[in-house]
Amino acid sequence: MKKIFLAILIGFFFLSCESGLNLNLNCVLKHTTQVIKLESGILGEKIQTLVNLSWIWTIQPSGDGVVIERSTDSTNWVSLDTVAPITAEMIYNDTDSSLTPGDTIWYNLGYISGSEITYFITPRLVLPQAQRFILPDTDFVTIDTTGLAICFAKLVDFDSFKVELFKANVTQPESLMNLKDAIWDTTITDTTIIIKPFPDTTLLTMYTLKISSSAILEFITDGSYGFRAFIRDTLPLP
């Protein structure tokens, strides 16, 4: 399915439109999608979805800018923004809160020259699904000699999952993507794993689990990232 979608999308990449000025609007379009989800009983659930569109002109036209429109049905369009001025490589980031993981959306890119708009690319995107932790399922976790059990839902279109554990307390999706120096990590194709032995002995400390799934093709990068914050609780009294 991905290969068929890529072939269709590449066909759009090299579409040529001519205005009354006979401008060559060939360009190469790339897109990156990111879905970031934080799960925590104390902090609540937070989801951020990002679409990055970038295009490079084969022959850079003159003009006033490029209008960006979005649709959920390829028929009814909402104007989002205008990217200006015209440069050799142009970028637009869509972080609108209406973007929902798993949705199919379309973008219109239109070249603006004076009062005229020439639409030259209409790519279709399928946003990745959001990660979902099954375990741990509470903010306070007791970890003994049996280790820490991790279980999460399997997402379509992703074959492997990188699992990382950080000794960190962060509250916003932007901060979560900047986490560094994991105290434990592995890459698996299953959706269940046990961290044993647990790599830290500190009690009443905040930890953050991260699941990363990504698919990279020539012009497409899709990523879904899940985070689960928890506190290592004290062991129960005998």
Secondary structure, 3 states (H helix, E strand, C coil): CHHHHHHHHHHHHCCCCCCCCCCCCCEEEEEEEEEEEEECCCCCCEEEEEEEEEEEECCCCCCCEEEEEEECCCCCCEEEEEECCCCCEEEEEECCCCCCCCCEEEEEEEEEECCEEEEEECCEEECCCCCCEEECCCCEEECCCCCEEEEECCCCCCCCEEEEEECCCCCCHHHHCCCCCCCEEEEECCCEEEECCCCCCCCCCEEEEEEEEEEECCCEEEEEEEEEEEEEECCCCC
